[in-house]
């Protein structure tokens, strides 16, 4: 049977530890776990929401496991997001350790009926959506910050991998926005080639119109890419892309009527909204346990 040895709560934005259990085991194996935990707290943003790192005879588990799920709910209820965002000192919520200790004792008690029921439900869920197995070599390659909730379990277990952050399922409005973005991109591309032909036939034509059409094409296609794939700063990129679409259409004002301008800008805005609505699966608040 696995045993919970310690747990920590870490802020998403900068990896600041907010709370932790205080009864540290001083064994060499646990000291090594803490070393890897500090690395994980700053370098897990590109990994799925449920992960495990095996270090020797111990496992470090991240997010959404049964014990961690209870800590998450209690922490969110006890401390609002404003408090966690304005925290500047490590372990400024150390009093949360009281709840960690009570919950840990209950989970380590083999006679606890509620714990057995929770673990049974979690084991079923883990089989349906297994955690990602982190390798030690990945700790030096992941960039950015992650919201973590880490508990260390004594025990072993083979866990399969899920290599990339997945987005929520596609909706009908999302499909419509994707198709319309492709259509706008194709229209811009066709008009761009026509502008090149006109430029070759008439030396007085403005080459900047060609650039505007092709930039509009690139912006529409990039919106399609952002809708389909998860990337860092995804929402910000979608807004910047929409801004580029608006600028291109403003410049092409003389070559398009009002209905055409309205159509391109509206499709760009609709696609930006769908990108914003289709978030990564399993995203939690700025703090987790």
C-alpha contacts under 8 A as a table, 3 or more apart, distances in Angstrom:
res1	aa1	res2	aa2	distance
1	X	155	X	7.09
2	X	153	X	6.08
2	X	154	X	5.29
2	X	155	X	5.03
2	X	156	X	7.95
3	X	107	X	7.90
3	X	108	X	5.84
3	X	153	X	5.54
3	X	154	X	5.32
3	X	155	X	7.33
4	X	7	X	7.93
4	X	104	X	6.40
4	X	107	X	7.47
4	X	108	X	6.59
4	X	151	X	7.03
4	X	152	X	6.04
4	X	153	X	4.83
4	X	154	X	6.67
5	X	24	X	7.94
5	X	25	X	7.65
5	X	151	X	7.58
5	X	152	X	5.78
5	X	153	X	6.13
5	X	154	X	7.17
6	X	20	X	7.54
6	X	21	X	5.64
6	X	22	X	7.90
6	X	23	X	7.49
6	X	24	X	6.97
6	X	151	X	5.83
6	X	152	X	5.63
6	X	153	X	7.89
7	X	20	X	5.62
7	X	21	X	5.60
7	X	100	X	7.42
7	X	149	X	7.75
7	X	150	X	5.65
7	X	151	X	4.17
7	X	152	X	6.37
8	X	17	X	7.18
8	X	18	X	7.70
8	X	19	X	5.79
8	X	20	X	4.10
8	X	21	X	6.54
8	X	149	X	6.20
8	X	150	X	5.39
8	X	151	X	6.45
8	X	289	X	6.95
9	X	17	X	5.95
9	X	18	X	5.47
9	X	19	X	5.13
9	X	20	X	6.08
9	X	148	X	6.87
9	X	149	X	5.15
9	X	150	X	6.75
9	X	287	X	7.26
9	X	288	X	6.20
9	X	289	X	5.07
10	X	15	X	5.69
10	X	16	X	5.59
10	X	17	X	4.31
10	X	18	X	5.40
10	X	19	X	7.23
10	X	41	X	6.89
10	X	147	X	6.53
10	X	148	X	5.52
10	X	149	X	6.16
10	X	287	X	6.25
10	X	288	X	6.79
10	X	289	X	7.52
11	X	14	X	6.37
11	X	15	X	5.17
11	X	16	X	5.19
11	X	17	X	6.28
11	X	18	X	6.58
11	X	84	X	7.27
11	X	147	X	5.76
11	X	148	X	7.06
11	X	286	X	6.14
11	X	287	X	4.77
11	X	288	X	7.31
12	X	15	X	5.75
12	X	16	X	7.73
12	X	145	X	6.40
12	X	146	X	5.03
12	X	147	X	3.55
12	X	148	X	6.65
12	X	286	X	5.00
12	X	287	X	5.65
13	X	16	X	7.87
13	X	145	X	6.13
13	X	146	X	6.94
13	X	147	X	7.08
13	X	286	X	6.98
14	X	42	X	6.87
14	X	145	X	6.15
14	X	146	X	7.92
15	X	41	X	5.05
15	X	42	X	5.24
15	X	145	X	6.63
15	X	146	X	7.10
15	X	147	X	7.27
15	X	148	X	7.96
16	X	41	X	7.97
16	X	88	X	7.99
16	X	89	X	7.97
16	X	90	X	6.03
17	X	20	X	7.66
17	X	90	X	5.27
17	X	91	X	5.53
18	X	84	X	7.76
18	X	90	X	5.85
18	X	91	X	4.30
18	X	92	X	5.75
18	X	93	X	5.48
18	X	94	X	6.98
19	X	90	X	7.82
19	X	91	X	4.63
19	X	92	X	6.78
19	X	93	X	5.10
19	X	94	X	4.58
19	X	95	X	7.56
19	X	96	X	6.40
19	X	97	X	6.82
20	X	91	X	7.07
20	X	94	X	6.29
20	X	96	X	7.59
20	X	97	X	5.97
20	X	100	X	7.82
21	X	24	X	7.33
21	X	94	X	7.93
21	X	97	X	5.11
21	X	100	X	6.37
21	X	101	X	6.88
22	X	97	X	7.00
25	X	30	X	6.33
25	X	31	X	7.98
26	X	30	X	6.51
26	X	31	X	6.53
27	X	30	X	5.39
27	X	31	X	6.32
28	X	31	X	5.10
28	X	32	X	6.32
29	X	32	X	5.18
29	X	33	X	6.37
29	X	55	X	7.86
29	X	56	X	6.90
29	X	57	X	7.41
29	X	58	X	7.39
30	X	33	X	4.86
30	X	34	X	6.33
30	X	58	X	7.73
31	X	34	X	5.22
31	X	35	X	6.46
32	X	35	X	5.07
32	X	36	X	6.49
32	X	55	X	7.61
33	X	36	X	5.23
33	X	37	X	6.06
33	X	55	X	6.55
33	X	58	X	7.45
33	X	60	X	7.16
33	X	152	X	7.85
34	X	37	X	4.82
34	X	38	X	6.34
35	X	38	X	5.48
35	X	39	X	6.75
36	X	39	X	5.07
36	X	40	X	6.14
37	X	40	X	4.97
37	X	41	X	6.13
37	X	60	X	7.51
37	X	150	X	7.70
38	X	41	X	5.23
38	X	42	X	7.10
39	X	42	X	5.80
39	X	43	X	6.32
39	X	139	X	6.64
40	X	43	X	5.14
40	X	44	X	5.75
40	X	139	X	6.71
41	X	44	X	6.75
41	X	145	X	7.24
41	X	146	X	6.61
41	X	147	X	7.49
41	X	148	X	6.27
42	X	45	X	7.83
42	X	144	X	6.71
42	X	145	X	4.80
42	X	146	X	6.24
43	X	46	X	7.85
43	X	139	X	6.43
43	X	140	X	7.83
43	X	141	X	7.94
43	X	142	X	5.14
43	X	143	X	5.49
43	X	144	X	5.81
43	X	145	X	5.50
43	X	146	X	6.53
44	X	47	X	5.53
44	X	139	X	7.86
44	X	142	X	6.18
44	X	143	X	7.27
44	X	144	X	7.25
44	X	145	X	6.15
44	X	146	X	4.97
44	X	147	X	7.87
44	X	148	X	7.94
45	X	142	X	7.26
45	X	143	X	6.83
45	X	144	X	5.73
45	X	145	X	4.98
45	X	146	X	4.03
45	X	147	X	7.34
46	X	142	X	6.41
46	X	143	X	7.06
46	X	144	X	7.70
46	X	146	X	7.76
46	X	164	X	7.31
46	X	165	X	6.81
47	X	51	X	7.69
47	X	132	X	7.88
47	X	163	X	7.17
47	X	164	X	6.38
47	X	165	X	6.14
48	X	51	X	6.75
48	X	131	X	7.98
48	X	132	X	6.83
48	X	162	X	7.15
48	X	163	X	7.47
48	X	164	X	6.46
48	X	165	X	5.06
48	X	166	X	7.63
49	X	62	X	7.34
49	X	63	X	6.10
49	X	64	X	7.34
49	X	165	X	7.99
49	X	282	X	6.14
49	X	283	X	7.11
50	X	61	X	7.68
50	X	62	X	5.68
50	X	63	X	5.26
50	X	64	X	6.08
50	X	65	X	7.62
50	X	130	X	7.87
50	X	131	X	4.85
50	X	132	X	6.25
51	X	61	X	5.90
51	X	62	X	5.07
51	X	63	X	7.07
51	X	131	X	4.83
51	X	132	X	4.53
51	X	133	X	5.86
51	X	134	X	6.62
52	X	59	X	6.51
52	X	60	X	5.61
52	X	61	X	4.46
52	X	62	X	6.14
52	X	131	X	6.58
52	X	132	X	6.27
52	X	133	X	5.11
52	X	134	X	5.84
52	X	159	X	7.86
53	X	59	X	5.63
53	X	60	X	5.06
53	X	61	X	6.47
53	X	133	X	6.12
53	X	134	X	4.94
53	X	135	X	6.50
53	X	136	X	7.42
54	X	57	X	7.43
54	X	58	X	6.00
54	X	59	X	4.41
54	X	60	X	6.30
54	X	134	X	7.65
54	X	135	X	7.76
54	X	156	X	7.96
55	X	58	X	5.38
55	X	59	X	6.00
55	X	60	X	7.54
56	X	59	X	7.88
57	X	154	X	6.55
57	X	155	X	6.46
57	X	156	X	7.12
58	X	152	X	6.79
58	X	153	X	5.90
58	X	154	X	4.78
58	X	155	X	6.04
58	X	156	X	7.24
59	X	152	X	5.66
59	X	153	X	5.22
59	X	154	X	6.30
59	X	155	X	6.88
59	X	156	X	7.02
60	X	150	X	6.46
60	X	151	X	5.96
60	X	152	X	4.59
60	X	153	X	6.45
61	X	65	X	7.68
61	X	149	X	7.91
61	X	150	X	5.45
61	X	151	X	5.46
61	X	152	X	6.19
61	X	153	X	7.40
62	X	65	X	7.61
62	X	148	X	6.08
62	X	149	X	5.33
62	X	150	X	4.76
62	X	151	X	6.91
63	X	68	X	6.30
63	X	69	X	7.29
63	X	148	X	6.32
63	X	149	X	5.07
63	X	150	X	6.60
63	X	288	X	7.26
63	X	289	X	6.59
64	X	68	X	5.92
64	X	69	X	5.17
65	X	68	X	5.16
65	X	69	X	5.69
65	X	122	X	6.87
66	X	69	X	5.09
66	X	70	X	6.64
66	X	118	X	6.51
66	X	119	X	6.36
66	X	122	X	5.78
67	X	70	X	5.46
67	X	71	X	6.60
67	X	103	X	7.57
67	X	104	X	7.73
67	X	107	X	7.35
68	X	71	X	5.06
68	X	72	X	6.06
68	X	149	X	6.88
68	X	150	X	7.46
68	X	151	X	6.95
68	X	289	X	5.27
69	X	72	X	5.03
69	X	73	X	6.36
69	X	289	X	6.71
70	X	73	X	5.35
70	X	74	X	6.34
70	X	289	X	7.93
71	X	74	X	5.23
71	X	75	X	5.98
71	X	99	X	7.86
71	X	100	X	6.95
71	X	103	X	7.95
71	X	289	X	5.22
72	X	75	X	5.20
72	X	76	X	6.14
72	X	149	X	7.91
72	X	288	X	5.20
72	X	289	X	4.20
73	X	76	X	5.31
73	X	77	X	6.21
73	X	289	X	7.99
74	X	77	X	5.09
74	X	78	X	6.05
75	X	78	X	5.09
75	X	79	X	5.94
75	X	96	X	7.67
75	X	288	X	7.51
75	X	289	X	7.20
76	X	79	X	5.53
76	X	80	X	6.33
76	X	81	X	7.84
76	X	287	X	7.88
76	X	288	X	7.70
77	X	80	X	7.06
79	X	83	X	6.43
79	X	84	X	7.15
80	X	83	X	5.67
80	X	84	X	6.84
81	X	84	X	5.16
81	X	85	X	6.03
81	X	286	X	7.26
81	X	287	X	7.93
82	X	85	X	5.13
82	X	86	X	6.21
83	X	86	X	5.38
83	X	87	X	6.20
84	X	87	X	5.26
84	X	287	X	7.40
87	X	92	X	7.07
88	X	92	X	7.93
89	X	92	X	5.68
91	X	94	X	5.15
93	X	96	X	5.85
94	X	97	X	5.68
95	X	98	X	6.07
96	X	99	X	5.59
96	X	100	X	6.55
97	X	100	X	4.73
97	X	101	X	5.98
98	X	101	X	5.29
98	X	102	X	6.41
99	X	102	X	5.17
99	X	103	X	6.10
100	X	103	X	5.24
100	X	104	X	5.90
101	X	104	X	5.04
101	X	105	X	6.10
102	X	105	X	5.30
102	X	106	X	6.36
103	X	106	X	5.12
103	X	107	X	6.27
104	X	107	X	5.15
104	X	108	X	6.05
105	X	108	X	5.06
105	X	109	X	6.11
106	X	109	X	5.16
106	X	112	X	6.51
106	X	115	X	6.92
107	X	110	X	7.30
107	X	112	X	7.31
107	X	115	X	5.68
109	X	112	X	5.66
110	X	116	X	7.74
112	X	115	X	5.38
112	X	116	X	6.47
113	X	116	X	5.18
113	X	117	X	6.33
114	X	117	X	5.08
114	X	118	X	6.18
115	X	118	X	5.04
115	X	119	X	6.05
116	X	119	X	5.11
116	X	120	X	6.08
117	X	120	X	5.11
117	X	121	X	6.36
118	X	121	X	5.23
118	X	122	X	6.19
119	X	122	X	4.97
119	X	123	X	5.97
120	X	123	X	5.17
120	X	124	X	6.37
121	X	124	X	5.26
121	X	125	X	6.34
122	X	125	X	4.97
122	X	126	X	6.01
123	X	126	X	5.07
123	X	127	X	6.30
124	X	127	X	5.26
124	X	128	X	6.52
125	X	128	X	5.07
125	X	129	X	6.02
125	X	130	X	7.72
126	X	129	X	4.98
126	X	130	X	4.64
126	X	131	X	6.90
127	X	130	X	5.51
130	X	159	X	6.45
130	X	160	X	6.03
130	X	161	X	7.17
130	X	162	X	7.92
131	X	159	X	6.30
131	X	160	X	6.45
131	X	161	X	6.33
131	X	162	X	7.12
132	X	159	X	6.93
132	X	160	X	6.01
132	X	161	X	4.05
132	X	162	X	5.11
132	X	163	X	7.05
133	X	159	X	5.96
133	X	160	X	6.11
133	X	161	X	5.27
133	X	162	X	7.95
134	X	138	X	6.84
135	X	138	X	5.51
135	X	139	X	7.46
136	X	139	X	5.66
137	X	140	X	6.15
137	X	141	X	7.46
138	X	141	X	5.21
138	X	142	X	6.28
139	X	142	X	6.00
147	X	284	X	7.81
147	X	285	X	7.97
147	X	286	X	6.24
147	X	287	X	5.87
147	X	288	X	6.47
148	X	287	X	7.18
148	X	288	X	5.97
148	X	289	X	6.91
149	X	287	X	7.87
149	X	288	X	5.17
149	X	289	X	3.96
150	X	289	X	6.66
165	X	230	X	6.71
165	X	280	X	6.67
165	X	281	X	7.53
166	X	230	X	6.97
166	X	280	X	5.66
166	X	281	X	5.87
167	X	228	X	7.96
167	X	229	X	7.38
167	X	230	X	6.65
167	X	278	X	6.56
167	X	279	X	5.70
167	X	280	X	4.07
167	X	281	X	5.26
168	X	278	X	5.78
168	X	279	X	5.90
168	X	280	X	5.73
168	X	281	X	5.20
169	X	278	X	7.70
170	X	174	X	6.11
170	X	175	X	6.93
170	X	278	X	7.47
171	X	174	X	5.06
171	X	175	X	6.39
172	X	175	X	5.10
172	X	176	X	6.27
173	X	176	X	5.00
173	X	177	X	6.15
173	X	274	X	7.37
174	X	177	X	5.12
174	X	178	X	6.18
174	X	227	X	7.98
174	X	271	X	7.52
174	X	274	X	5.58
174	X	275	X	7.94
175	X	178	X	5.05
175	X	179	X	6.27
176	X	179	X	5.24
176	X	180	X	6.13
177	X	180	X	5.09
177	X	181	X	6.02
177	X	267	X	6.89
177	X	270	X	6.38
177	X	271	X	5.09
177	X	274	X	7.15
178	X	181	X	5.20
178	X	182	X	6.34
178	X	224	X	5.67
178	X	227	X	7.47
178	X	271	X	6.92
179	X	182	X	5.14
179	X	183	X	6.24
180	X	183	X	4.90
180	X	184	X	6.18
180	X	267	X	6.48
181	X	184	X	5.10
181	X	185	X	6.10
181	X	220	X	5.34
181	X	221	X	6.88
181	X	223	X	7.20
181	X	224	X	6.61
181	X	267	X	6.52
181	X	268	X	7.06
181	X	271	X	7.06
182	X	185	X	5.02
182	X	186	X	6.13
182	X	220	X	6.61
182	X	221	X	6.42
182	X	224	X	7.26
183	X	186	X	5.07
183	X	187	X	6.18
184	X	187	X	5.06
184	X	188	X	6.15
184	X	217	X	7.25
184	X	220	X	6.62
184	X	264	X	6.43
184	X	267	X	7.86
185	X	188	X	5.18
185	X	189	X	6.15
185	X	216	X	6.76
185	X	217	X	4.21
185	X	218	X	7.13
185	X	219	X	7.75
185	X	220	X	5.14
185	X	221	X	6.23
186	X	189	X	5.00
186	X	190	X	6.18
186	X	217	X	6.87
187	X	190	X	5.23
187	X	191	X	6.16
187	X	217	X	7.94
188	X	191	X	5.15
188	X	192	X	5.96
188	X	213	X	5.10
188	X	214	X	6.54
188	X	216	X	6.19
188	X	217	X	5.32
189	X	192	X	4.95
189	X	193	X	6.42
189	X	213	X	6.47
189	X	214	X	6.07
189	X	217	X	5.81
190	X	193	X	5.30
190	X	194	X	6.33
191	X	194	X	4.97
191	X	195	X	6.07
191	X	213	X	6.69
192	X	195	X	5.01
192	X	196	X	6.37
192	X	209	X	7.69
192	X	210	X	5.15
192	X	211	X	7.72
192	X	213	X	5.01
192	X	214	X	6.05
193	X	196	X	5.01
193	X	197	X	6.36
193	X	210	X	7.65
194	X	197	X	5.06
194	X	198	X	6.18
195	X	198	X	5.01
195	X	199	X	6.01
195	X	209	X	7.06
195	X	210	X	5.72
196	X	199	X	4.94
196	X	200	X	6.25
196	X	207	X	7.80
196	X	210	X	6.44
197	X	200	X	5.18
197	X	201	X	6.32
198	X	201	X	5.13
198	X	202	X	5.93
198	X	205	X	7.06
199	X	202	X	5.20
199	X	203	X	5.98
199	X	204	X	7.40
199	X	205	X	5.16
199	X	206	X	7.18
199	X	207	X	6.94
200	X	203	X	6.53
202	X	205	X	5.88
206	X	209	X	5.99
206	X	210	X	7.84
207	X	210	X	5.38
207	X	211	X	6.82
208	X	211	X	5.02
208	X	212	X	6.22
209	X	212	X	5.01
209	X	213	X	6.27
209	X	251	X	7.80
209	X	252	X	6.88
210	X	213	X	5.26
210	X	214	X	6.34
211	X	214	X	5.25
211	X	215	X	5.99
212	X	215	X	5.12
212	X	216	X	6.11
212	X	248	X	5.30
212	X	249	X	7.92
212	X	251	X	7.24
212	X	252	X	7.24
213	X	216	X	5.10
213	X	217	X	6.32
213	X	248	X	7.17
214	X	217	X	4.91
214	X	218	X	6.23
215	X	218	X	5.08
215	X	219	X	6.13
215	X	244	X	7.87
215	X	245	X	7.99
215	X	248	X	7.18
216	X	219	X	5.09
216	X	220	X	6.24
216	X	244	X	7.33
216	X	245	X	5.63
216	X	248	X	6.06
216	X	249	X	7.88
217	X	220	X	5.29
217	X	221	X	6.28
218	X	221	X	5.22
218	X	222	X	6.03
219	X	222	X	5.08
219	X	223	X	6.26
219	X	241	X	5.64
219	X	242	X	7.48
219	X	244	X	6.83
219	X	245	X	6.32
220	X	223	X	5.16
220	X	224	X	6.59
220	X	241	X	7.92
220	X	245	X	7.57
220	X	268	X	7.36
221	X	224	X	5.06
221	X	225	X	6.39
222	X	225	X	4.87
222	X	226	X	6.17
222	X	241	X	7.53
223	X	226	X	5.09
223	X	227	X	6.20
223	X	238	X	6.47
223	X	241	X	6.99
223	X	271	X	6.84
223	X	272	X	7.29
223	X	275	X	7.88
224	X	227	X	5.15
224	X	228	X	6.39
224	X	271	X	8.00
225	X	228	X	5.27
225	X	229	X	5.98
226	X	229	X	5.40
226	X	230	X	6.71
226	X	231	X	7.36
226	X	234	X	6.72
226	X	238	X	7.03
226	X	275	X	6.67
227	X	230	X	7.82
227	X	271	X	7.88
227	X	274	X	7.27
227	X	275	X	4.98
227	X	278	X	7.37
230	X	234	X	6.92
230	X	280	X	7.18
231	X	234	X	5.37
233	X	236	X	5.41
233	X	237	X	6.17
234	X	237	X	5.17
234	X	238	X	6.29
235	X	238	X	5.11
235	X	239	X	6.44
235	X	275	X	7.08
235	X	276	X	5.89
236	X	239	X	5.25
236	X	240	X	6.29
237	X	240	X	5.10
237	X	241	X	6.05
238	X	241	X	5.05
238	X	242	X	6.19
238	X	272	X	5.65
238	X	275	X	7.07
238	X	276	X	7.94
239	X	242	X	5.05
239	X	243	X	6.21
239	X	272	X	6.53
240	X	243	X	4.96
240	X	244	X	6.33
241	X	244	X	5.05
241	X	245	X	6.37
242	X	245	X	5.01
242	X	246	X	6.33
242	X	268	X	5.68
242	X	269	X	6.56
242	X	272	X	6.74
243	X	246	X	5.12
243	X	247	X	6.24
244	X	247	X	5.06
244	X	248	X	6.13
245	X	248	X	5.23
245	X	249	X	6.27
245	X	264	X	7.82
245	X	265	X	6.85
245	X	268	X	6.82
246	X	249	X	5.24
246	X	250	X	6.11
246	X	265	X	6.08
247	X	250	X	5.04
247	X	251	X	6.28
248	X	251	X	5.18
248	X	252	X	6.24
249	X	252	X	4.87
249	X	253	X	6.10
249	X	261	X	6.26
249	X	264	X	7.64
249	X	265	X	7.55
250	X	253	X	5.21
251	X	254	X	7.70
252	X	255	X	5.38
252	X	256	X	6.39
253	X	256	X	5.50
253	X	257	X	7.23
253	X	261	X	7.42
254	X	257	X	7.58
256	X	260	X	5.90
256	X	261	X	6.37
257	X	260	X	5.44
257	X	261	X	6.40
258	X	261	X	5.10
258	X	262	X	5.97
259	X	262	X	4.98
259	X	263	X	6.05
260	X	263	X	5.09
260	X	264	X	6.34
261	X	264	X	5.37
261	X	265	X	6.17
262	X	265	X	5.36
262	X	266	X	5.87
263	X	266	X	5.22
263	X	267	X	6.09
264	X	267	X	5.28
264	X	268	X	6.21
265	X	268	X	5.03
265	X	269	X	6.20
266	X	269	X	5.08
266	X	270	X	6.07
267	X	270	X	5.02
267	X	271	X	6.05
268	X	271	X	5.21
268	X	272	X	6.17
269	X	272	X	5.07
269	X	273	X	6.28
270	X	273	X	5.14
270	X	274	X	6.35
271	X	274	X	5.07
271	X	275	X	6.19
272	X	275	X	5.16
272	X	276	X	6.26
273	X	276	X	5.04
273	X	277	X	6.18
274	X	277	X	4.99
274	X	278	X	6.09
275	X	278	X	5.33
275	X	279	X	7.56
276	X	279	X	6.65
279	X	283	X	7.81
280	X	283	X	6.12
284	X	287	X	7.40
284	X	288	X	6.93
285	X	288	X	6.68
